[in-house]
Amino acid sequence: MDLIHIIFGMKVRQARLEAGLTLTDLARMAEMSPSYLTEIEKGRKYPRADKIVKMAEALGKPYDDLVSIRLAPSLRYLESTLSSTTMQRFPFEEFGLEPADALGLLTREPERAGALLHAVIEIARRYDLREEEFLRAALRAYLEMHENYFPELEEAALAFTAEVGPRYGFGENALPSLATLERILRDEYGYTIDDRALAATEELRAYRSLLLPGRRPQLFINNRLYARQVRFILAREIGYCTLGIKDRSLLSTPDRVDSFQQLLNDARAAYFGGALLMPRGRVLADLQAFFALPTWEPDRFSALLTTYDVTPEMLLYRFSELIPEFFGIKLHFLRFHHATGTDDYHLVRHLNMNQLLVPSGVGLFEHHCRRWLSIRLLPDAPGAADPLPVGIQLSEFLSTQERFLCLGFGRRMVLSPGMASSVIIGFRVDAELRHTIRFLDDPAIPHDIIHETCQRCPLTPEQCAVRAAPPAILEARREQTARKLALSQLQARHAADDR
């Protein structure tokens, strides 16, 4: 995005509208085609100086004002936004937009747009939103827009298995082992693998993996991880190589995000890795059999972790890639973290393809509803949870009566002592879901009324034994409603007396 072109085009458009000229009018007066003028206003083209002179004359503007990149004082917030690194790095093209097209929406009413953007920036500062979070939100929106299914990555994983699998003894029915994945990285891509240095270095013990690229890439893996976590790291690394990805994170959990493309590439490699470890055809067959069960069987659900030798998050995220596409069921995916022994619960990852009222805690200090399955699955006692907590719940929103079937796992974080995690997927209950999942009406499935946060919930302490905070926001809204009613009644009495 060329900021000079964008600002010039915006100023030309504004001046043309102020002068009451159409595109055709200005194009004729400046001796250019309407299509070229359109390209200028959208920030795609920048005219020669002689054309700018004619445009300035037609618009009644000084030449210097038109070419200056400074905007009017009332537009300073719009100017700062246009020049911000966030706007410069936002992936407009991935959403089917050109930067000028998106910015054109702002420049129709630039003063109002400037005030709006200023408000957004102030809110972001108040809630300490970083550019990285903005880019991650853009990635989430991109994945949801595609319903988290990417056929080209599925085909790439299948093609890799068909080409390389026979040489290393794996395929859809014989999944690649950890040792096999290591051999592929060493033999096919020239990697060396070190599983000691990270865990042995105090400052690096929290990292899962680190890649040092070069003629002979060196991959460091934390040996404190479970073997199934290491399998995924190796499979994802093969994804980077197979897909030819260069712009990527070198750390498993990057300290910084340099671009949206980096985030997208990391997601693409992870998608490939999941598809390699959990082949599409086999997973779909297992899902079909699971959904056909007449009753909820938690052991059958948990057994899928062993079948594919993956973590709960890997399994459920793979479900989020395949179920919407092949079963026609929209879902949401949530991952919560909880510091055991505290009252801190954080939603750290989510996809929301069925417009769920996600318990994000609209304010930073609100308490998530403790009746959510995501919260209930979080182990709150020290030590590893064995077996993993597994659960299912039919959740009904108190305010809307919308119902969701949720199922998932809780677990301990191996690299973060004292931290628990839960992952769940949830489906909106409708006729299609009832047709697809036979055990939906199993009376053994718990049914609970839920809300978004405790501060907004009307249930009394007698009705909810796990309330974590009083309904302060709800009570404030009730008081506001009462004030409005009293004001309305006062106005009505005054109007009657005035007659």
C-alpha positions in Angstrom: 0.0 0.0 0.0 1.5 3.3 -1.1 0.5 5.9 1.5 1.2 8.9 -0.8 -1.0 7.4 -3.6 -3.8 6.7 -1.1 -3.8 10.1 0.5 -3.6 11.9 -2.9 -6.6 9.8 -4.2 -8.6 10.5 -1.1 -8.0 14.3 -1.4 -8.9 14.3 -5.1 -12.1 12.5 -4.4 -13.1 14.8 -1.5 -12.3 17.9 -3.5 -14.3 16.6 -6.5 -17.3 15.9 -4.3 -17.1 19.3 -2.7 -17.0 20.9 -6.1 -20.0 18.9 -7.2 -18.2 17.3 -10.1 -18.8 13.8 -11.4 -15.9 11.5 -12.4 -16.7 12.3 -16.1 -16.7 16.1 -15.4 -13.3 16.1 -13.8 -11.8 13.6 -16.3 -12.9 15.9 -19.2 -11.6 19.0 -17.5 -8.2 17.4 -16.6 -8.0 15.7 -20.1 -7.8 12.1 -18.8 -10.1 9.1 -19.1 -12.7 8.4 -16.3 -11.2 5.0 -15.8 -7.7 6.5 -15.1 -9.3 9.0 -12.7 -11.0 6.2 -10.9 -7.6 4.5 -10.5 -6.2 7.7 -9.1 -9.0 8.1 -6.5 -8.5 4.5 -5.4 -4.8 5.1 -4.8 -3.6 2.7 -7.5 -2.2 5.4 -9.8 -0.4 8.7 -9.4 -0.6 11.2 -12.3 2.2 13.3 -13.9 2.7 16.8 -12.6 1.0 18.4 -15.7 -2.1 16.4 -15.0 -2.1 17.4 -11.3 -1.9 21.0 -12.4 -5.1 20.6 -14.5 -6.8 18.7 -11.8 -6.0 21.4 -9.2 -7.4 24.1 -11.6 -10.6 22.1 -12.2 -11.0 21.5 -8.5 -10.2 25.1 -7.4 -7.4 23.8 -5.1 -3.7 25.0 -4.9 -1.3 22.5 -6.4 0.7 22.3 -3.2 -2.4 21.5 -1.1 -3.4 18.7 -3.4 0.0 16.9 -3.5 0.8 17.4 0.2 0.4 14.2 2.3 -0.8 16.3 5.2 -4.5 16.2 5.9 -6.7 18.8 7.5 -6.5 19.0 11.3 -10.0 17.4 11.6 -8.6 14.4 9.8 -5.4 13.9 11.8 -6.7 10.6 13.3 -7.4 9.3 9.8 -3.9 10.3 8.7 -2.2 8.6 11.7 -4.3 5.5 11.0 -3.3 5.4 7.3 0.3 5.7 8.2 0.3 3.1 11.1 2.2 -0.1 10.7 -1.0 -2.0 11.5 -2.8 -0.5 8.5 0.3 -1.0 6.3 0.5 -4.7 7.3 -3.2 -5.6 7.2 -3.8 -8.4 4.7 -6.5 -6.7 2.6 -5.8 -9.0 -0.4 -6.5 -12.1 1.6 -10.0 -10.9 2.2 -10.6 -10.1 -1.5 -10.0 -6.4 -1.0 -7.5 -3.9 -2.2 -6.2 -1.4 0.3 -7.7 1.5 -1.6 -11.1 -0.2 -1.7 -11.2 -0.7 2.0 -9.9 2.8 2.8 -12.5 4.2 0.4 -15.1 3.2 2.9 -13.5 5.4 5.4 -12.9 8.4 3.1 -16.6 8.8 2.1 -17.1 10.6 5.5 -13.5 11.3 6.5 -14.2 13.4 9.5 -16.6 10.9 11.0 -14.2 8.1 10.0 -11.4 9.9 11.8 -13.4 10.3 14.9 -14.4 6.6 14.8 -10.9 5.4 14.3 -9.7 7.6 17.2 -12.3 5.9 19.4 -11.2 2.5 18.3 -7.6 3.4 19.0 -8.4 4.7 22.4 -10.4 1.5 23.2 -7.4 -0.6 22.0 -5.1 1.3 24.2 -7.4 1.0 27.2 -7.6 -2.7 26.8 -3.9 -3.0 25.9 -4.5 -4.6 22.5 -1.2 -5.1 20.6 -0.7 -5.2 16.9 0.0 -8.9 17.2 -3.5 -9.5 18.6 -5.0 -7.5 15.7 -3.2 -9.7 13.2 -4.2 -12.8 15.0 -7.8 -11.7 15.0 -7.4 -11.1 11.2 -6.1 -14.7 10.8 -9.1 -16.0 12.9 -11.5 -14.2 10.6 -9.7 -15.5 7.6 -10.0 -19.1 8.8 -13.6 -18.7 9.7 -14.3 -17.2 6.4 -13.1 -20.4 4.8 -14.7 -22.5 7.5 -11.2 -23.7 8.4 -11.0 -26.0 5.4 -8.3 -25.7 2.8 -8.5 -28.4 0.1 -5.1 -27.5 -1.5 -3.4 -28.3 1.9 -5.4 -31.6 2.2 -4.2 -32.6 -1.3 -0.6 -31.6 -0.5 -0.6 -33.9 2.5 -2.2 -36.7 0.5 0.3 -36.2 -2.3 3.2 -36.3 0.1 2.0 -39.5 1.7 1.5 -41.1 -1.7 5.0 -40.1 -2.8 7.1 -40.4 0.3 5.1 -42.9 2.4 6.0 -46.1 0.5 9.7 -45.4 1.0 9.2 -45.0 4.7 6.5 -47.5 5.4 3.5 -45.3 6.2 0.2 -44.5 4.6 -3.4 -43.9 5.6 -3.6 -47.2 7.5 -0.1 -47.1 8.9 0.5 -43.6 10.3 4.1 -42.2 10.5 5.9 -42.7 13.8 8.0 -40.2 15.5 11.2 -42.0 14.3 9.9 -42.0 10.8 9.2 -38.3 10.8 12.7 -37.7 12.1 14.2 -39.8 9.3 12.3 -37.9 6.7 13.5 -34.5 8.0 17.1 -35.8 8.1 17.1 -37.8 4.8 14.9 -35.7 2.6 15.6 -32.2 3.9 19.0 -32.4 5.5 18.0 -31.5 9.0 19.9 -32.1 12.2 17.7 -32.6 15.3 18.8 -31.7 18.9 16.5 -32.7 21.7 18.7 -31.6 24.6 19.7 -27.9 24.3 16.3 -26.3 25.0 15.5 -28.2 28.1 19.1 -27.8 29.4 19.0 -24.0 29.1 17.0 -22.4 31.8 16.0 -19.4 29.7 14.8 -21.6 26.8 12.9 -24.3 28.8 9.5 -22.8 28.0 10.0 -23.1 24.2 8.7 -26.2 22.5 11.0 -25.9 19.4 13.4 -23.7 17.6 14.7 -23.8 14.1 18.0 -22.4 13.0 17.8 -22.2 9.2 20.8 -22.6 6.9 22.4 -25.0 4.4 21.8 -27.7 7.0 18.8 -26.6 9.2 19.0 -27.4 12.9 15.8 -28.2 14.7 15.9 -28.0 18.5 13.1 -29.8 20.3 12.3 -29.6 24.0 12.6 -33.2 25.4 10.2 -32.4 28.2 7.3 -32.6 25.7 5.2 -35.7 25.2 6.1 -37.9 22.2 2.8 -37.0 20.5 3.6 -33.3 20.8 7.0 -33.9 19.2 5.3 -35.8 16.4 3.3 -32.8 15.5 6.3 -30.5 15.6 8.1 -32.8 13.2 5.0 -33.1 10.9 4.6 -29.3 10.9 8.2 -28.9 10.0 7.8 -31.2 7.1 4.8 -29.0 6.1 7.1 -26.0 5.9 9.5 -27.8 3.7 6.9 -29.5 1.4 5.0 -26.2 0.9 8.2 -24.3 0.3 7.4 -21.8 3.1 10.2 -19.3 3.9 8.4 -16.5 5.7 7.7 -18.3 9.0 8.2 -18.3 12.8 11.4 -19.9 13.9 10.1 -20.5 17.5 7.1 -22.8 18.2 5.5 -19.9 20.1 6.9 -16.7 18.5 7.9 -13.8 20.7 6.9 -11.5 17.9 4.8 -11.5 14.8 6.3 -9.8 11.9 3.5 -10.0 9.4 0.1 -11.5 8.7 1.8 -13.7 6.0 4.0 -15.2 8.7 0.9 -16.1 10.8 -0.9 -17.5 7.8 2.1 -19.6 6.7 2.5 -21.0 10.2 -1.2 -21.9 10.1 -0.7 -23.6 6.7 2.2 -25.7 7.9 0.3 -26.7 11.0 -2.7 -27.7 8.9 -0.5 -29.8 6.7 1.0 -31.4 9.8 -2.4 -32.3 11.2 -3.5 -33.7 7.8 -0.4 -35.8 7.6 -0.9 -37.3 11.1 -4.7 -37.6 10.8 -5.5 -38.5 7.1 -8.8 -37.0 5.9 -10.4 -40.3 4.8 -9.6 -42.2 7.9 -10.8 -39.4 10.2 -14.0 -39.0 8.3 -14.7 -42.7 8.7 -14.0 -42.6 12.4 -16.2 -39.5 12.8 -19.1 -41.2 10.9 -18.8 -44.2 13.2 -18.6 -42.1 16.3 -21.6 -39.9 15.4 -23.6 -43.1 14.7 -23.3 -44.3 18.3 -26.7 -44.6 19.9 -25.4 -43.3 23.3 -22.5 -41.1 24.4 -19.4 -43.3 25.0 -16.6 -41.2 26.5 -14.1 -44.1 26.1 -14.7 -44.3 22.4 -14.1 -40.5 22.2 -10.9 -40.7 24.2 -9.7 -43.7 22.2 -9.3 -41.5 19.2 -6.4 -39.8 20.9 -4.6 -43.2 21.0 -5.6 -44.1 17.5 -3.9 -41.1 16.0 -1.3 -40.6 18.8 -2.2 -36.9 19.1 -3.0 -34.4 21.8 -6.6 -33.3 22.6 -6.1 -30.0 20.9 -4.7 -31.6 17.7 -7.6 -34.0 17.5 -10.4 -31.5 18.1 -8.8 -28.9 15.8 -8.6 -31.5 13.1 -12.3 -32.0 13.7 -12.9 -28.3 13.2 -11.3 -28.6 9.8 -13.3 -31.5 8.5 -16.8 -31.5 10.2 -18.1 -28.2 8.7 -17.0 -29.3 5.2 -18.1 -32.9 5.2 -21.0 -33.0 7.7 -22.5 -29.6 7.0 -22.3 -28.7 10.7 -20.9 -25.4 11.9 -19.0 -25.5 15.1 -16.9 -23.5 17.6 -13.5 -24.5 19.0 -12.4 -23.1 22.4 -9.2 -23.4 24.3 -9.0 -22.1 27.9 -6.1 -21.8 30.3 -6.3 -21.7 34.0 -3.7 -21.1 36.7 -4.6 -23.7 39.2 -5.4 -22.5 42.7 -6.4 -19.1 41.3 -9.6 -17.5 39.9 -7.9 -16.7 36.5 -9.5 -18.2 33.4 -8.3 -17.1 29.9 -9.7 -17.9 26.5 -6.5 -18.2 24.5 -7.6 -19.7 21.2 -10.9 -19.9 19.4 -12.7 -20.4 16.1 -16.3 -19.4 16.0 -18.1 -20.6 12.9 -21.6 -20.8 14.3 -21.8 -17.3 15.8 -21.7 -18.5 19.3 -21.8 -15.9 22.0 -18.2 -16.7 23.0 -17.5 -16.1 26.7 -14.8 -13.6 25.9 -15.5 -11.4 28.9 -16.5 -8.1 27.3 -14.6 -6.3 30.0 -11.1 -7.4 31.0 -12.2 -8.1 34.6 -15.4 -10.1 34.0 -15.7 -13.7 35.1 -16.6 -16.3 32.6 -19.6 -18.4 33.4 -18.4 -21.3 35.5 -21.0 -23.6 34.0 -19.3 -23.7 30.6 -17.9 -27.2 29.9 -14.6 -25.5 29.0 -14.3 -24.3 32.6 -15.6 -27.5 34.2 -13.0 -29.6 32.4 -10.0 -27.6 33.8 -8.3 -29.7 36.4 -7.7 -27.7 39.5 -5.5 -30.0 41.5 -1.7 -30.2 41.2 -0.1 -33.0 39.3 -0.8 -34.6 36.0 -4.4 -35.6 35.3 -4.5 -39.3 34.3 -6.7 -40.2 32.6 -7.5 -36.9 31.0 -10.8 -35.3 32.1 -13.2 -35.9 29.2 -16.7 -34.5 29.2 -19.9 -33.6 27.3 -22.6 -31.1 28.0 -25.8 -29.8 26.4 -25.5 -26.1 27.1 -28.5 -23.8 26.8 -28.1 -20.0 26.9 -30.4 -18.4 29.5 -31.1 -15.3 27.5 -31.7 -16.8 24.0 -32.5 -20.5 24.7 -30.0 -21.4 22.0 -28.5 -24.9 22.7 -25.1 -26.3 21.9 -23.7 -29.8 22.3 -20.1 -29.4 23.6 -17.5 -32.1 24.1 -13.8 -32.0 24.9 -10.9 -32.7 27.2 -9.0 -31.1 30.1 -5.3 -31.5 30.6 -2.1 -30.3 32.3 0.4 -28.1 30.5 3.7 -30.0 30.4 5.9 -27.0 30.0 4.0 -24.8 32.4 3.7 -26.3 35.9 0.5 -25.1 37.7 -1.3 -24.3 34.4 -4.3 -26.3 33.2 -5.9 -26.3 29.8 -9.1 -27.4 28.2 -10.2 -27.8 24.6 -13.7 -28.3 23.4 -15.7 -28.2 20.2 -19.4 -27.3 20.2 -22.3 -27.7 17.7 -25.4 -25.7 17.5 -28.4 -28.0 18.2 -30.8 -28.1 15.2 -32.5 -30.6 13.0 -29.4 -31.2 11.0 -27.3 -32.0 14.1 -30.0 -34.4 15.4 -29.9 -36.2 12.0 -26.1 -36.4 12.1 -25.3 -37.2 15.8 -27.5 -40.1 17.0 -26.4 -39.8 20.7 -27.6 -36.2 20.9 -30.7 -37.2 22.9 -28.9 -39.5 25.2 -30.4 -38.7 28.7 -27.1 -39.4 30.3 -25.7 -36.2 28.7 -25.7 -33.4 31.3 -27.9 -30.4 30.4 -27.1 -27.0 32.0 -28.2 -23.4 31.7 -25.3 -21.1 30.9 -24.6 -17.4 30.5 -21.8 -15.3 29.2 -20.2 -13.8 32.3 -21.2 -13.7 36.0 -21.5 -9.9 35.9 -24.3 -10.2 33.3 -26.2 -13.2 34.7 -29.6 -12.9 36.3 -29.4 -16.2 38.2 -29.5 -15.8 42.0 -26.9 -17.4 44.2 -29.5 -20.0 45.1 -30.0 -20.9 41.4 -26.2 -21.0 40.7 -23.8 -22.4 43.2 -20.7 -21.6 41.1 -21.3 -17.9 40.6 -17.9 -16.2 40.8 -19.0 -12.6 41.0 -22.2 -10.5 41.6 -24.2 -9.4 38.6 -22.8 -5.8 38.7 -23.3 -5.1 35.0 -26.8 -6.5 35.0 -27.8 -4.5 38.0 -26.3 -1.3 36.5 -28.4 -1.9 33.4 -31.5 -2.4 35.5 -30.9 0.8 37.3 -30.4 2.6 34.0 -33.7 1.2 32.7 -35.5 2.3 35.9 -34.0 5.8 35.4 -35.2 5.9 31.8 -38.7 4.8 32.8 -38.9 7.4 35.6 -37.7 10.1 33.2 -40.3 9.0 30.6 -43.1 9.2 33.2 -41.9 12.6 34.3 -41.9 13.9 30.7 -45.4 12.4 30.1 -46.8 14.2 33.2 -45.2 17.4 32.1 -46.7 17.1 28.7 -50.2 16.4 30.2 -49.9 19.5 32.5 -48.6 21.6 29.6 -51.8 20.9 27.7 
